[in-house]
Structure formats: structure tokens, C-alpha cells
Amino acid sequence: MTSMRKIMLVILVLAATSALAGDEDVPYQEIISADADCRAYFWDGVDSLGDNKLTQAEKDFENAVKEDDGCFLAYLLLSQIAHAEGKYEESTAYLESIPPEPPELGAMYEDLAAALRADDFGVVAEKAGNIVTAYPQTITAIASLHLLGRAEYFMGHRAEAATILKAAYMYSALAPGTVPAYASKVEAEELEKFAGVE
């Protein structure tokens, strides 16, 4: 494994975990799994990655998916570890193990996006909350969590928004590409600063 790949993987995890530094409990853990044992293995894996122990992290994430084969974040991190080690076929196999998202989720997200375009934050919060609650172990749930936090922020519910956005950015650091497009660069920077994202 090249040292650069290894460094980038560790940076990714540290960025994710630092988003909630100082918080006693990570909110919205259903995004990882509803199973407590799965979550325990998952966080052990994150800690192992933060300590640069890739072999142990791989074991931890493998145990996580044994407890709950719907733990897509564990599969994503297993894929990244395999890729960092140059095991490209194994990396692809882990990605292919991620359960497909339910087809109705696409339509639900489209409804959410329509409410967002109309700046109807109450509806955005309701629809985003429904997705996160009904389909937590999905990439769409992470994107919806961002939109839920955004809606709460602009409705003036700053304490709720802070909790939600910190969790959203943490999960997005673990699953790159899950931050939805904001209305403008200024808005994106405002929310990142509010959430404490470096």
C-alpha cells in the first residue's frame, strides 16, 4: 500500500470523527445500524482507522456486517481499505455487497427536492425527516439529513440544526459524495462554519 493512500484514508476518518469531537453520543446512529452490536464493531473500526491500524479496522468492519449486512457504511470503509491496499477486485466486491436502495426512495427524494426549491422549510424538514426515519441505512438518508439540518437552521431552530448538521457532515466524511448541493457557495460555507466543519 502506498503511504499516500494510507494517509488519505486516515485523514478521511479523522475528519469524520472530529466533526463530533466532545459530543458524548453520536446522533442518528440508525444510519449505521439499528443493531447495537453492529454499531459497537463499526465504532471500533473507526477508532482502529484513526489509530492507523488497518488490519484491525478491517476485522471490526467485517464483524459489523456480520451483525447487520445492511451496514452500508462498514462496506464503504471496507472498500476504501481494500482500495488503499491495492486490492481493487475486493474493493469492488465490497461495494457490490451494499444493499440497493428501495425504488420508492427516489420519488421521495424528488418530492423533498421540490419543497427545497420552493424554500418551504417546514415541508423540507418533514420530508427529510421521513426519509431518515424510514430508510436510515441509505446514502439518500445522509443527503436528507443535511437538508433536514438546513431546514432547521433557516427556521431558526439552531440547537436542533447544530446536532443534525454535525452528524450529517460526519457521515458524509465517511461516505464521500453525500453532501447535497447548497443554494450557493456562501450558504454552504455558512452552514459548514455553523456545524464546525473545518
C-alpha positions as a printed NumPy array, in Angstrom:
array([[  0.   ,   0.   ,   0.   ],
       [  1.346,   3.445,  -0.79 ],
       [  1.818,   5.735,   2.165],
       [ -0.275,   8.444,   0.434],
       [ -3.332,   6.153,   0.153],
       [ -2.922,   5.178,   3.78 ],
       [ -2.615,   8.812,   4.89 ],
       [ -5.696,   9.864,   2.918],
       [ -7.795,   7.087,   4.462],
       [ -6.75 ,   8.084,   7.98 ],
       [ -7.438,  11.766,   7.232],
       [-10.908,  10.834,   5.998],
       [-11.757,   9.063,   9.244],
       [-10.24 ,  11.709,  11.482],
       [-12.224,  14.385,   9.648],
       [-15.381,  12.396,  10.218],
       [-14.853,  11.709,  13.891],
       [-13.628,  15.23 ,  14.673],
       [-16.957,  16.601,  13.42 ],
       [-18.481,  15.369,  16.676],
       [-15.486,  15.792,  18.951],
       [-16.621,  16.388,  22.503],
       [-20.12 ,  15.019,  21.952],
       [-20.991,  12.138,  24.274],
       [-23.357,  10.403,  21.88 ],
       [-23.398,  10.44 ,  18.11 ],
       [-26.94 ,  11.226,  16.943],
       [-28.811,   9.383,  14.193],
       [-26.856,   6.167,  14.729],
       [-29.619,   4.278,  12.911],
       [-27.798,   5.423,   9.76 ],
       [-25.079,   2.961,  10.786],
       [-27.432,   0.249,  12.038],
       [-30.345,  -0.365,  14.378],
       [-28.245,  -3.189,  15.874],
       [-26.176,  -2.106,  18.896],
       [-23.542,  -4.828,  18.381],
       [-23.071,  -3.788,  14.771],
       [-22.625,  -0.166,  15.832],
       [-20.092,  -1.165,  18.501],
       [-17.984,  -3.03 ,  15.94 ],
       [-18.349,  -0.134,  13.499],
       [-17.053,   2.446,  16.001],
       [-14.239,   0.081,  16.989],
       [-13.312,   0.039,  13.292],
       [-13.388,   3.826,  13.09 ],
       [-11.143,   4.011,  16.179],
       [ -8.775,   1.461,  14.627],
       [ -8.587,   3.503,  11.446],
       [ -7.916,   6.637,  13.466],
       [ -5.028,   4.763,  15.11 ],
       [ -3.806,   3.72 ,  11.641],
       [ -4.482,   0.014,  12.365],
       [ -5.959,  -1.001,   9.024],
       [ -5.882,  -4.757,   9.638],
       [ -7.804,  -4.403,  12.898],
       [-10.21 ,  -1.917,  11.288],
       [-10.925,  -4.411,   8.526],
       [-11.754,  -7.103,  11.126],
       [-14.   ,  -4.693,  13.021],
       [-15.946,  -3.694,   9.91 ],
       [-16.249,  -7.341,   8.836],
       [-17.735,  -8.103,  12.257],
       [-20.103,  -5.161,  11.842],
       [-21.538,  -6.527,   8.593],
       [-21.804,  -9.999,  10.121],
       [-24.081,  -8.479,  12.753],
       [-26.018,  -6.434,  10.191],
       [-25.462,  -6.947,   6.476],
       [-27.283,  -3.667,   5.827],
       [-24.474,  -1.624,   7.411],
       [-23.515,   0.109,   4.199],
       [-21.015,   2.465,   5.872],
       [-18.983,  -0.555,   7.014],
       [-18.989,  -1.876,   3.433],
       [-17.881,   1.542,   2.149],
       [-14.986,   1.666,   4.587],
       [-14.028,  -1.943,   3.843],
       [-13.975,  -0.973,   0.172],
       [-11.738,   2.017,   0.895],
       [ -9.339,  -0.082,   2.968],
       [ -9.1  ,  -2.69 ,   0.203],
       [ -8.56 ,   0.055,  -2.384],
       [ -5.843,   1.661,  -0.242],
       [ -4.127,  -1.74 ,  -0.108],
       [ -4.349,  -2.125,  -3.887],
       [ -6.953,  -4.912,  -3.683],
       [ -9.211,  -3.454,  -6.356],
       [-11.366,  -6.524,  -7.036],
       [-12.016,  -6.916,  -3.316],
       [-12.817,  -3.212,  -3.099],
       [-15.398,  -3.573,  -5.869],
       [-16.861,  -6.688,  -4.241],
       [-17.477,  -4.772,  -1.013],
       [-19.255,  -2.018,  -2.934],
       [-21.403,  -4.611,  -4.689],
       [-22.38 ,  -6.017,  -1.272],
       [-24.187,  -2.799,  -0.351],
       [-27.945,  -3.432,  -0.485],
       [-29.698,  -1.431,  -3.218],
       [-31.841,   1.475,  -2.119],
       [-35.613,   0.906,  -2.358],
       [-37.035,   2.291,  -5.629],
       [-39.628,   4.445,  -3.856],
       [-36.828,   6.382,  -2.181],
       [-36.012,   8.189,  -5.428],
       [-39.531,   9.598,  -5.669],
       [-39.468,  10.61 ,  -2.002],
       [-36.211,  12.492,  -2.536],
       [-37.617,  14.216,  -5.621],
       [-40.552,  15.464,  -3.512],
       [-38.052,  16.681,  -0.941],
       [-36.038,  18.489,  -3.626],
       [-39.213,  20.181,  -4.938],
       [-40.009,  21.501,  -1.452],
       [-36.406,  22.691,  -1.168],
       [-36.639,  24.602,  -4.458],
       [-39.774,  26.307,  -3.123],
       [-37.943,  27.252,   0.116],
       [-40.743,  25.582,   2.074],
       [-38.587,  24.664,   5.043],
       [-41.403,  23.137,   7.093],
       [-42.163,  20.679,   4.301],
       [-38.442,  20.072,   3.701],
       [-37.986,  19.191,   7.381],
       [-40.998,  16.863,   7.32 ],
       [-39.998,  15.043,   4.132],
       [-36.313,  14.817,   5.056],
       [-37.231,  13.525,   8.5  ],
       [-39.479,  10.884,   6.935],
       [-36.634,   9.613,   4.743],
       [-34.119,   9.496,   7.594],
       [-36.628,   7.677,   9.807],
       [-37.989,   5.227,   7.226],
       [-34.759,   4.486,   5.298],
       [-31.868,   5.285,   7.643],
       [-29.265,   2.883,   6.222],
       [-29.033,   4.581,   2.84 ],
       [-26.909,   7.183,   1.113],
       [-30.117,   9.132,   0.496],
       [-30.657,   9.325,   4.271],
       [-27.302,  11.066,   4.698],
       [-28.155,  13.622,   1.993],
       [-31.594,  14.079,   3.579],
       [-30.001,  14.639,   6.974],
       [-28.125,  17.605,   5.507],
       [-31.381,  19.016,   4.159],
       [-33.15 ,  18.441,   7.473],
       [-30.379,  20.354,   9.256],
       [-30.513,  23.126,   6.649],
       [-34.283,  23.478,   7.09 ],
       [-33.998,  23.592,  10.882],
       [-31.253,  26.218,  10.581],
       [-33.312,  28.527,   8.384],
       [-36.414,  28.026,  10.527],
       [-34.378,  29.357,  13.452],
       [-34.092,  26.051,  15.329],
       [-30.361,  26.456,  15.792],
       [-29.779,  23.885,  18.567],
       [-31.51 ,  21.149,  16.551],
       [-29.73 ,  22.274,  13.38 ],
       [-26.311,  22.086,  15.053],
       [-26.859,  18.495,  16.213],
       [-28.236,  17.389,  12.851],
       [-25.614,  19.107,  10.691],
       [-22.682,  17.833,  12.781],
       [-23.971,  14.29 ,  12.309],
       [-24.637,  14.88 ,   8.603],
       [-21.118,  16.138,   7.926],
       [-19.608,  13.291,   9.946],
       [-21.496,  10.667,   7.951],
       [-20.647,  12.447,   4.696],
       [-16.946,  12.348,   5.57 ],
       [-17.301,   8.57 ,   5.881],
       [-19.363,   8.368,   2.675],
       [-17.933,  10.97 ,   0.266],
       [-20.312,  12.456,  -2.276],
       [-23.311,  12.568,   0.056],
       [-23.373,  16.32 ,   0.687],
       [-26.202,  17.717,  -1.463],
       [-25.685,  20.897,  -3.465],
       [-26.497,  24.003,  -1.468],
       [-28.176,  27.085,  -2.927],
       [-24.858,  28.931,  -3.157],
       [-21.247,  28.74 ,  -2.088],
       [-21.968,  31.389,   0.551],
       [-24.776,  29.273,   2.039],
       [-22.609,  26.15 ,   2.007],
       [-19.804,  27.972,   3.812],
       [-22.267,  29.449,   6.332],
       [-23.648,  26.03 ,   7.234],
       [-20.223,  24.382,   7.33 ],
       [-18.972,  27.079,   9.689],
       [-22.089,  26.744,  11.83 ],
       [-21.594,  22.969,  12.042],
       [-17.933,  23.405,  12.931],
       [-16.625,  21.774,   9.755],
       [-13.038,  22.797,   9.032]])
